[in-house]
């Protein structure tokens, strides 16, 4: 594991650091816009008072914090695979490169001593396929990290995902909301048991969890209603996307990229704009939570 000098210095000095995933950049945003967005995400973390640490695997080495050349490589290589936790050992042993998912970024951030991680939306249980579940969930059940997100991707089975998070003893907090957000939508339609209204409250919950349970604290940070994707448009595009999955026989890990691309095309780029707003909001909140965790 190579921890970039600025990140290592911040950790050694006890300054706030926020981990960022690279799959969002390599697979979640279209090229060439993703490189500019990567810079904006890191800037949002800095403006809110923390040091950004984008995580990836390059040439068989875990990288925690990327310089400009490494970030450009992540954003421009069309053949860069997604690496979940199970894939990282293979990439390390074979000297390969890849973008880290929510699951692998959480594990690697925790190993590097980073307590807070910002992403867009979590993976979860797929619709009409209860056996098809993202590795994100199991990893969050065993990794002590704060994950700031906009809920789970609205293309998934939100209710089943919340049930799995409960079964895995993952604490889920609504940030200034009593409703679980739905990624592109401010409200997924599901209530939450617990609400917090400040970064300090999140920090207190995370501190109290130490030694009590091994899992993550998920902070569900909804978009303002004015910034969400139009719900009627969302419903239409989701229905046509699910029909496309069935028609084209798309299965497994290809489902999410297929549906995200479908949303981008069918909304004329509106879903991409919402996605960017989500991650910028989450990056800034994560930085404030990291600062609250810092003595």
C-alpha positions in Angstrom: 0.0 0.0 0.0 1.4 3.4 -1.0 -0.2 6.3 0.9 0.4 9.6 -0.9 2.6 12.0 1.0 0.0 14.6 1.8 -2.5 12.0 3.0 0.2 10.3 5.2 1.2 13.6 6.7 -2.4 14.5 7.5 -3.0 11.1 9.1 0.2 11.3 11.2 -0.8 14.8 12.4 -4.3 13.8 13.2 -5.9 16.0 10.5 -9.2 15.0 8.8 -8.9 12.8 5.7 -11.8 11.6 3.5 -11.5 8.5 1.3 -13.0 8.6 -2.2 -13.7 5.6 -4.5 -12.3 5.4 -8.1 -15.0 3.3 -9.6 -17.3 6.3 -9.6 -14.8 8.1 -11.8 -13.8 5.2 -14.1 -17.3 3.6 -14.6 -19.9 6.0 -13.1 -19.2 9.1 -15.1 -18.6 9.4 -18.9 -15.3 10.4 -20.3 -13.8 13.0 -20.7 -16.0 14.8 -18.1 -15.0 12.5 -15.4 -11.5 13.9 -15.0 -12.8 17.5 -14.4 -15.4 16.1 -12.0 -12.7 14.2 -10.1 -10.9 17.5 -9.5 -14.2 19.1 -8.3 -14.8 16.3 -5.8 -11.3 16.6 -4.3 -11.7 20.4 -4.2 -15.1 20.0 -2.3 -13.3 17.9 0.3 -10.5 20.5 0.7 -12.9 23.4 0.8 -14.8 21.7 3.7 -11.5 21.3 5.7 -10.2 17.8 4.9 -7.6 16.1 2.7 -9.0 13.9 -0.1 -7.6 10.4 -0.6 -8.9 8.8 -3.8 -8.2 5.0 -3.7 -7.3 2.7 -6.6 -5.0 -0.2 -7.5 -2.3 0.7 -10.0 0.3 -1.8 -11.3 -0.3 -4.2 -8.5 -0.1 -1.6 -5.7 -2.8 -0.1 -3.6 -2.8 3.6 -3.9 -4.4 5.8 -1.2 -4.3 9.3 -2.5 -3.6 9.9 -6.2 -1.4 12.5 -7.9 -2.5 14.2 -11.1 -1.0 11.5 -13.4 -2.6 8.7 -11.5 -6.0 10.4 -11.4 -5.8 11.0 -15.2 -5.0 7.4 -15.8 -8.1 6.3 -13.8 -10.3 8.6 -15.7 -9.0 7.9 -19.2 -8.2 4.1 -19.4 -11.3 2.5 -21.0 -10.1 -1.0 -20.0 -9.8 -0.4 -16.3 -11.8 -3.1 -14.4 -13.8 -2.6 -11.3 -12.2 -4.3 -8.3 -14.4 -5.3 -5.4 -12.8 -6.7 -2.2 -12.5 -10.2 -3.6 -10.7 -9.0 -6.7 -8.0 -6.8 -5.1 -5.8 -9.8 -4.1 -5.8 -11.0 -7.7 -4.8 -7.6 -9.0 -2.1 -7.2 -6.4 -0.6 -10.7 -7.1 -0.7 -10.2 -10.9 0.5 -6.6 -11.0 -2.7 -5.3 -12.5 -4.7 -2.1 -12.2 -8.3 -1.3 -11.4 -10.8 1.0 -9.9 -12.0 0.3 -6.3 -15.7 -0.1 -5.5 -17.5 1.0 -2.3 -16.6 -2.4 -0.8 -12.9 -2.4 -1.6 -12.5 1.3 -0.9 -14.0 0.9 2.5 -11.7 -1.9 3.4 -8.6 -0.2 2.1 -9.4 3.1 3.7 -9.9 1.4 7.1 -6.5 -0.4 6.7 -4.9 3.0 6.0 -6.4 4.5 9.1 -9.1 6.6 7.3 -12.4 6.7 9.2 -14.6 8.5 6.7 -15.5 7.6 3.1 -17.7 9.6 0.6 -19.5 8.0 -2.3 -22.6 8.5 -4.4 -24.9 5.6 -3.8 -24.4 2.2 -2.2 -24.9 -1.1 -4.0 -27.6 -3.4 -2.7 -30.1 -6.1 -3.5 -31.2 -6.2 -7.1 -34.8 -6.0 -8.1 -36.5 -9.4 -8.7 -33.3 -11.2 -7.8 -32.8 -11.5 -4.1 -29.8 -13.8 -4.6 -28.1 -11.0 -6.5 -26.6 -8.7 -3.9 -23.8 -6.3 -4.0 -20.6 -7.1 -2.0 -20.9 -3.6 -0.6 -23.5 -4.8 2.0 -21.4 -7.7 3.5 -18.3 -5.5 3.6 -20.2 -2.7 5.4 -21.2 -5.3 8.0 -17.6 -5.9 8.9 -15.7 -2.7 8.2 -15.6 0.1 10.8 -15.9 3.2 8.6 -18.3 6.1 8.2 -19.8 6.0 4.7 -21.6 9.2 3.4 -23.9 8.4 0.6 -27.3 9.4 -1.0 -28.8 6.0 0.0 -28.7 3.1 -2.4 -29.0 3.4 -6.2 -32.7 3.8 -7.0 -32.4 1.1 -9.7 -32.1 -1.5 -6.8 -34.6 -3.0 -4.4 -34.4 -0.4 -1.7 -36.6 -2.1 0.8 -34.7 -5.4 0.6 -31.4 -3.6 0.8 -32.5 -1.8 4.1 -33.5 -5.2 5.5 -30.1 -6.7 4.7 -28.3 -3.7 6.3 -30.4 -4.3 9.4 -29.5 -8.0 9.4 -25.8 -7.1 9.1 -26.1 -4.7 12.0 -25.1 -1.7 9.9 -26.2 1.6 11.6 -28.0 3.8 9.1 -28.5 7.5 10.0 -30.6 10.0 8.1 -28.7 13.3 7.8 -31.3 15.9 8.6 -34.1 13.6 7.4 -36.3 10.9 8.7 -36.6 9.3 5.2 -34.1 7.1 3.4 -33.0 8.9 0.2 -33.2 7.2 -3.2 -30.0 8.4 -4.9 -31.5 10.3 -7.8 -34.6 11.0 -5.6 -34.7 12.8 -2.3 -37.0 10.1 -0.8 -37.0 6.4 -1.6 -40.3 6.0 0.1 -38.9 4.2 3.1 -38.6 5.7 6.7 -35.5 5.6 8.9 -35.2 4.8 12.5 -32.5 7.3 13.3 -31.8 10.9 12.4 -28.8 13.1 13.0 -28.6 16.9 12.4 -24.9 17.7 12.6 -21.5 16.3 11.8 -20.8 16.2 15.6 -23.8 13.8 16.1 -22.5 11.5 13.4 -19.0 11.5 15.1 -20.6 10.7 18.5 -22.5 7.7 17.0 -19.4 6.4 15.3 -17.3 6.8 18.5 -19.9 5.0 20.5 -19.9 2.1 18.1 -16.2 1.4 18.7 -15.9 -2.0 20.5 -19.6 -2.6 20.3 -19.9 -3.9 16.7 -17.5 -4.3 13.8 -19.6 -2.6 11.0 -20.0 0.7 9.2 -22.0 3.7 10.1 -23.9 4.8 6.9 -24.9 8.4 6.7 -27.7 8.8 4.2 -27.5 12.4 2.9 -30.5 13.2 0.6 -30.4 15.7 -2.3 -32.5 18.8 -1.8 -35.8 18.2 -3.5 -35.1 21.0 -5.9 -32.0 19.1 -7.1 -33.5 15.7 -7.5 -34.3 14.1 -10.9 -37.9 14.6 -11.8 -39.8 11.7 -10.1 -42.1 11.1 -13.1 -39.1 11.0 -15.5 -37.3 8.7 -13.1 -40.2 6.3 -13.0 -40.5 6.2 -16.8 -36.8 5.7 -17.5 -36.5 3.1 -14.7 -39.4 1.1 -16.2 -37.9 1.2 -19.7 -34.5 0.3 -18.3 -35.8 -2.8 -16.5 -37.6 -3.9 -19.6 -34.4 -3.5 -21.5 -32.6 -5.7 -19.0 -35.1 -8.5 -19.6 -35.2 -8.1 -23.3 -31.4 -8.1 -23.7 -30.7 -10.7 -21.0 -28.4 -8.5 -18.9 -27.5 -10.2 -15.6 -25.1 -9.9 -12.7 -22.6 -7.1 -12.3 -23.5 -5.8 -15.8 -27.0 -4.7 -14.5 -25.9 -1.5 -12.7 -23.7 -0.1 -15.5 -26.4 -0.9 -18.1 -29.1 0.9 -16.1 -26.9 3.9 -15.3 -26.0 4.3 -18.9 -29.7 4.0 -19.8 -30.6 6.8 -17.4 -27.9 9.0 -18.8 -29.1 8.5 -22.4 -32.8 8.7 -21.7 -32.7 11.7 -19.5 -30.5 13.7 -21.9 -27.7 13.9 -19.3 -29.9 15.1 -16.5 -29.1 12.0 -14.4 -25.4 12.8 -14.8 -25.9 16.3 -13.4 -27.8 14.9 -10.5 -25.1 12.3 -9.9 -22.4 15.0 -9.8 -24.4 17.1 -7.3 -24.8 14.0 -5.1 -21.1 13.2 -4.8 -20.1 16.9 -4.3 -22.6 17.2 -1.5 -21.5 14.0 0.1 -17.8 14.9 -0.2 -18.3 18.1 1.6 -20.4 16.5 4.4 -17.8 13.7 4.8 -15.1 16.3 5.3 -17.1 18.0 8.0 -17.7 14.7 9.7 -14.0 13.8 9.5 -13.2 17.2 11.1 -15.7 16.4 13.9 -14.0 13.1 14.5 -10.6 14.7 14.7 -9.5 15.5 18.3 
